[in-house]
Amino acid sequence: MCIFFLYRRNLFNDFYAKDTSKKVRSVMKARGTSGKHMGKPPYGYRSDPQDKDHWILDEEAAPVVKRIFDLTIAGIGPCRIARILEADQVPTVKALYAMRKGKPAPERPCHWHEQSVVGILERMEYTGCVCNFKTYSKSYKLKKRIPNAKEDMFILPGTQEAIVPQEQWDRVQELRKNKRRVTKGKRQGLFSGLLFCADCGSKLNFATCKRFEGRQDRYVCAKYRSGRGTCSGHIIREEVLRDVVLKRIRAVTEMIRSDVEGFQEDWLHCRREEQEKSIREDKRRLAQAKKRLADIDVLMTRIYEDMVLGNLSQERYQKMAEGYEAEQANLNNEIIGLEDWVATREEMDNGFDQFAALVEKYVDIPELTPTIVNEFIKKIIVYAPEKQGTTRIQKVRIIFNFLDDLDMPEIGEPVISETTYGRRKTS
């Protein structure tokens, strides 16, 4: 009998905990989707004294956050950024908060860790948005939090002043996918992480050594492996590539600056040609889904009348109704998704405006820097070299940021690099 009552009590306790968890989840879901932040302000923000749910810029920490993102755009990794901040005696997050609360500072108040920098670079809130439900737990019995997919998060832009622009945050995330390492010769490739092989799609690795003077620095396909790999020798010297890219950027920026409106019109025309066919197909699918949804309403009415008149059993009616209701739910989701997707593509994005702002920012470019390269260039595709007598010809395709892989002659056309008798020419 005691065992029976103990079992009942445990069962009741479990039911109570499960019910409480469900209620808490409902409350948290309602708060998270209301547009309010569910956590404390990250480094760079602080709570507004007038409204605790609103974040305002932290005048002391926000410039540090902006600097971390700018250093990343300049091609510097989290580990080196941490060393730079430490060398400049910038207090860490923990040290800054301790000093403000009058608590003892850490033993090394300016000793930044790489993971602290990474955590800052991954915070989407710095673009001025709310980002809730970044993690979840499978059950109230489990304490482990699991990262949520981006589509399952609640993201609402424009809720507080941004520290970094959205396009800069997006660019930083792309750059962090391609890790860059300083070589033993204490040099880092200007185009590391941006070069890809035209044949196998692999990255081109930066190759140098201490005895190189810079002119011999080169990029080699990762699958070449000194002729023993699966790809041919896609090799290009950095000095040659530097001249080609600099001339290309100058040519494109000069062309856009001379006729901004004309270039924008050509760009929009190319974008529309690519998208119109896809949009027409999605609109056709959308019309079919809406027609089927209307047909289901008619069918539901008919089977209900048949059931009332006795021409259809109640069990059969129930089964058919459940099938139609499930199809209705799927069609409604498909219609919502298609309508949003079509509307998004019909509203042309501001990619050209961002690129035009970049052109105005760099009126004169005397030489390439990591920041300029990372802001202008999305990726560079390197083709295999061809020999024509004593001339070595190699094509490279430069794809710019914000303009996608636009197939306009002025932008997408491969640039040819020629080398004759050790003297190089670019065109």
C-alpha positions in Angstrom: 0.0 0.0 0.0 2.9 2.4 0.9 4.5 1.7 -2.5 1.2 2.5 -4.3 0.8 5.8 -2.4 4.4 6.7 -3.1 3.9 5.9 -6.8 0.8 8.1 -6.9 2.7 11.0 -5.2 5.6 10.8 -7.6 3.2 10.7 -10.5 1.3 13.7 -9.2 4.6 15.6 -8.6 5.8 14.8 -12.1 2.4 16.0 -13.5 2.6 19.2 -11.5 6.2 19.9 -12.7 5.3 19.2 -16.3 2.2 21.5 -16.1 4.2 24.3 -14.4 6.9 24.0 -17.1 4.2 24.3 -19.8 2.8 27.4 -18.3 6.3 29.0 -17.9 7.0 28.2 -21.5 3.8 29.9 -22.6 4.6 33.0 -20.6 8.1 33.1 -22.0 6.9 32.6 -25.5 4.4 35.5 -25.1 7.1 37.8 -23.8 9.7 36.7 -26.4 7.3 37.4 -29.3 6.2 40.8 -27.9 9.4 42.4 -29.1 11.1 42.7 -25.7 14.5 41.5 -24.9 14.5 38.3 -22.7 18.0 38.8 -21.4 20.3 41.5 -19.9 22.0 44.0 -22.3 25.3 42.6 -23.7 28.6 44.4 -23.6 28.1 47.7 -25.5 24.6 48.3 -24.3 22.9 49.2 -21.0 19.3 49.4 -19.8 17.5 52.7 -20.3 16.8 54.2 -16.9 13.4 55.3 -18.2 12.5 51.9 -19.6 14.3 48.8 -18.4 13.1 46.8 -21.5 14.9 49.3 -23.8 18.6 49.2 -24.5 20.7 52.3 -25.0 24.4 52.6 -26.1 27.1 52.3 -23.4 29.3 55.2 -24.3 32.4 53.5 -22.9 31.9 50.0 -24.3 30.1 50.6 -27.6 33.3 52.0 -29.3 35.2 48.9 -28.3 32.6 46.7 -29.9 32.7 48.8 -33.1 36.5 48.5 -33.1 36.4 44.7 -32.8 34.2 44.5 -35.9 36.4 47.0 -37.8 39.5 44.9 -36.9 37.8 41.8 -38.2 36.9 43.5 -41.5 40.6 44.4 -41.7 41.4 40.7 -41.7 42.5 40.3 -38.1 41.3 37.2 -36.2 39.9 37.0 -32.7 43.1 35.9 -31.1 45.1 38.8 -32.5 42.2 41.2 -31.6 42.4 40.1 -28.0 46.1 40.8 -28.0 45.6 44.3 -29.5 43.0 45.2 -26.9 45.2 44.0 -24.1 48.2 46.0 -25.5 46.0 49.1 -25.6 44.9 48.5 -21.9 41.2 48.1 -22.7 39.4 46.7 -19.7 37.7 43.4 -20.2 33.9 43.0 -19.9 34.2 41.5 -16.4 36.7 44.2 -15.3 34.5 47.0 -16.6 31.4 45.8 -14.8 33.4 45.2 -11.6 34.7 48.7 -11.5 31.3 50.2 -12.1 29.8 48.2 -9.1 32.8 49.1 -6.9 33.9 45.5 -6.7 37.5 44.3 -6.9 38.8 44.1 -10.4 40.2 40.8 -11.8 44.0 40.2 -11.3 44.6 41.0 -15.0 41.8 43.5 -15.9 42.9 43.9 -19.5 43.6 40.3 -20.3 41.1 39.6 -23.1 40.3 36.0 -24.1 39.7 34.9 -27.7 36.3 33.5 -26.8 35.2 36.8 -25.4 35.9 38.4 -28.8 34.1 35.6 -30.6 31.1 36.0 -28.4 30.9 39.7 -29.3 31.2 39.0 -33.0 28.4 36.5 -32.9 25.8 38.8 -31.1 23.2 39.8 -33.7 21.8 42.4 -31.3 24.6 44.8 -32.2 22.7 45.4 -35.5 19.9 47.0 -33.4 17.5 44.1 -33.3 15.8 41.8 -30.8 17.0 38.2 -31.0 15.1 35.8 -28.7 14.9 32.0 -28.4 18.5 31.4 -29.4 18.5 28.2 -27.4 15.9 25.7 -26.2 15.7 22.6 -24.0 14.1 19.3 -25.0 12.4 18.7 -21.7 11.8 20.4 -18.4 13.8 17.5 -16.9 17.0 18.4 -18.9 19.1 21.4 -18.0 21.1 21.4 -21.3 20.4 24.2 -23.7 20.5 23.5 -27.4 21.2 26.1 -30.0 18.1 27.0 -32.0 18.0 27.3 -35.8 17.9 30.8 -37.1 14.4 30.3 -38.6 13.1 29.3 -35.2 14.4 32.4 -33.4 12.4 35.6 -33.0 14.2 38.5 -34.7 12.8 42.0 -34.7 15.0 44.7 -36.3 15.2 48.4 -35.3 14.5 48.0 -31.6 17.6 49.9 -30.4 20.4 52.0 -31.8 22.8 49.8 -33.8 26.5 49.7 -33.0 27.4 48.1 -36.3 25.4 48.2 -39.6 23.7 45.0 -40.7 25.8 44.7 -43.9 29.0 44.9 -41.8 27.7 42.2 -39.4 26.8 40.0 -42.3 30.3 40.5 -43.9 32.0 39.6 -40.6 30.1 36.4 -40.4 31.2 35.5 -43.9 34.8 36.3 -43.2 34.8 34.2 -40.0 33.8 31.1 -42.1 37.2 31.4 -43.8 39.9 31.3 -41.1 43.1 33.1 -41.7 46.4 32.2 -40.1 49.6 34.1 -39.9 52.4 32.1 -41.5 55.7 31.3 -39.9 57.2 34.1 -41.9 54.9 36.5 -39.9 53.0 37.4 -43.0 49.3 37.0 -43.8 47.9 36.8 -47.3 46.0 39.9 -48.4 43.4 37.6 -50.2 43.4 34.7 -47.8 39.9 33.1 -47.6 38.7 34.9 -50.7 40.4 32.8 -53.5 38.7 29.7 -54.9 39.7 27.2 -57.6 37.6 27.4 -60.8 37.9 23.7 -61.4 37.5 21.9 -58.0 36.1 24.8 -55.9 38.7 24.4 -53.2 40.3 27.4 -51.5 43.7 28.7 -52.5 46.2 28.6 -49.6 48.7 31.4 -49.0 52.3 30.1 -49.5 55.3 32.0 -48.2 58.4 31.5 -46.1 60.9 33.7 -44.2 63.4 33.9 -47.0 60.8 35.2 -49.4 61.0 38.9 -50.1 57.3 39.3 -50.9 57.5 39.0 -54.7 57.5 35.2 -54.4 54.4 35.0 -52.1 51.7 33.0 -53.9 48.4 31.2 -53.6 48.1 27.5 -54.4 45.0 25.3 -54.8 44.5 23.2 -51.6 44.1 20.1 -53.7 47.2 20.6 -55.9 49.7 19.3 -53.3 52.8 19.8 -55.4 51.3 17.9 -58.3 50.3 14.8 -56.2 46.8 15.9 -55.5 43.6 15.7 -57.5 43.7 19.2 -59.0 46.0 20.9 -61.4 48.3 23.8 -60.6 46.1 26.8 -60.0 48.9 29.0 -58.7 49.0 32.8 -58.8 51.4 35.3 -57.2 50.0 37.8 -54.7 51.9 40.6 -56.4 50.2 39.9 -59.7 46.8 39.5 -58.1 47.2 42.7 -56.1 47.7 44.7 -59.3 44.8 43.0 -61.1 42.4 43.5 -58.2 43.4 47.1 -57.6 43.0 48.0 -61.3 39.6 46.2 -61.4 38.3 48.1 -58.3 39.5 51.4 -59.7 37.8 50.7 -63.0 34.5 49.7 -61.5 34.4 52.6 -59.0 35.3 55.1 -61.7 32.6 53.7 -64.0 29.9 53.8 -61.3 31.0 57.3 -60.1 30.7 58.7 -63.7 27.2 57.4 -64.3 25.5 56.1 -61.1 22.0 56.3 -62.4 22.8 54.5 -65.7 24.7 51.7 -63.9 21.9 51.3 -61.4 19.4 50.9 -64.2 21.6 48.2 -65.9 22.0 46.4 -62.6 18.3 46.4 -61.8 17.6 45.1 -65.4 20.0 42.2 -64.9 18.5 41.4 -61.5 15.0 41.4 -62.9 15.9 39.1 -65.8 17.3 36.6 -63.4 14.4 36.8 -61.0 11.3 37.3 -63.2 11.3 33.6 -64.4 11.6 32.3 -60.8 8.9 34.7 -59.6 6.5 33.7 -62.4 7.0 30.0 -61.4 6.3 30.8 -57.8 3.2 32.8 -58.7 1.9 29.9 -60.7 2.4 27.6 -57.7 0.7 30.2 -55.5 -2.4 30.3 -57.8 -2.6 26.6 -57.8 -2.4 26.4 -54.0 -5.1 29.0 -53.6 -7.4 27.2 -56.1 -6.9 23.9 -54.4 -7.7 25.6 -51.0 -11.0 26.8 -52.4 -11.8 23.4 -53.9 -11.2 21.8 -50.4 -13.8 24.1 -48.9 -16.4 22.9 -51.4 -15.4 19.3 -50.9 -15.7 19.7 -47.1 -19.2 21.1 -47.5 -20.2 18.2 -49.8 -19.0 15.4 -47.6 -20.7 17.0 -44.6 -24.0 17.1 -46.5 -23.5 13.4 -47.6 -23.0 12.5 -43.9 -26.1 14.3 -42.8 -28.2 12.7 -45.6 -26.9 9.3 -44.6 -24.9 8.7 -47.9 -21.6 8.7 -45.9 -20.9 7.0 -42.6 -19.7 9.2 -39.7 -16.4 7.2 -39.5 -15.7 7.7 -43.1 -16.6 11.4 -42.9 -14.3 11.8 -39.9 -11.4 10.2 -41.8 -11.9 12.3 -45.0 -12.4 15.5 -43.0 -9.1 15.0 -41.1 -7.3 14.4 -44.4 -8.7 17.6 -45.9 -8.0 19.6 -42.8 -4.4 18.4 -42.8 -4.1 19.4 -46.5 -5.6 22.8 -45.8 -3.0 23.5 -43.1 -0.2 22.5 -45.4 -1.6 24.7 -48.2 -2.0 27.7 -45.9 1.6 27.4 -44.8 2.8 27.1 -48.4 0.7 30.1 -49.5 2.1 32.3 -46.6 5.6 31.2 -47.5 5.2 31.8 -51.2 3.6 35.2 -50.8 6.4 36.4 -48.5 9.1 35.0 -50.8 7.5 36.6 -53.9 7.1 40.0 -52.1 10.6 39.9 -50.8 12.1 39.4 -54.3 9.8 41.9 -56.0 11.0 44.6 -53.6 14.5 45.0 -55.0 17.1 45.0 -52.2 19.5 47.9 -51.5 22.6 46.1 -52.6 23.5 48.7 -55.2 22.9 51.5 -52.7 25.4 49.9 -50.3 28.0 49.4 -53.1 27.5 53.0 -54.2 28.1 54.2 -50.6 31.3 52.2 -50.6 32.4 53.8 -53.9 31.8 57.3 -52.3 33.7 56.2 -49.2 36.8 55.4 -51.2 37.2 58.2 -53.7 40.9 57.5 -54.2 42.6 54.1 -53.6 46.4 54.4 -53.8 46.9 50.8 -52.7 45.0 47.8 -51.4 44.5 47.2 -47.7 42.8 44.3 -46.0 39.9 46.5 -45.1 39.4 47.7 -48.7 39.7 44.1 -50.0 37.2 42.7 -47.5 34.7 45.5 -48.1 34.8 45.4 -51.9 35.5 41.7 -52.7 33.2 38.8 -51.9 35.4 36.1 -53.6 37.9 35.6 -56.4 37.8 32.6 -58.7 41.2 31.6 -60.1 41.4 29.6 -63.4 44.1 27.3 -64.5 47.0 29.0 -66.4 47.4 28.6 -70.1 50.7 28.8 -72.0 50.8 30.6 -75.4 54.4 30.4 -76.5 56.5 32.3 -74.0 53.4 33.9 -72.4 51.6 32.6 -69.4 47.9 33.6 -69.4 45.7 33.2 -66.3 42.1 34.4 -65.8 40.6 35.5 -62.5 37.0 36.3 -61.9 36.3 39.0 -59.2 32.9 38.9 -57.5 32.1 42.1 -55.6 30.1 42.4 -52.4 26.4 43.6 -52.5 26.3 43.1 -56.3 26.2 39.2 -56.1 27.6 37.2 -59.0 26.3 39.7 -61.5 26.9 38.7 -65.1 27.5 42.2 -66.5 30.5 42.6 -68.8 31.9 45.5 -66.7 31.7 43.4 -63.5 31.6 39.7 -64.0 33.9 39.3 -67.0 37.1 37.4 -66.1 40.3 39.5 -65.9 43.3 38.2 -67.8 46.8 38.2 -66.2 49.7 37.8 -68.5 53.3 37.0 -67.7 56.1 37.1 -70.4 59.7 36.3 -69.7 59.3 37.0 -66.0 57.7 40.4 -66.6 54.1 40.7 -65.8 51.3 42.5 -67.6 47.7 43.0 -66.5 44.7 43.9 -68.5 
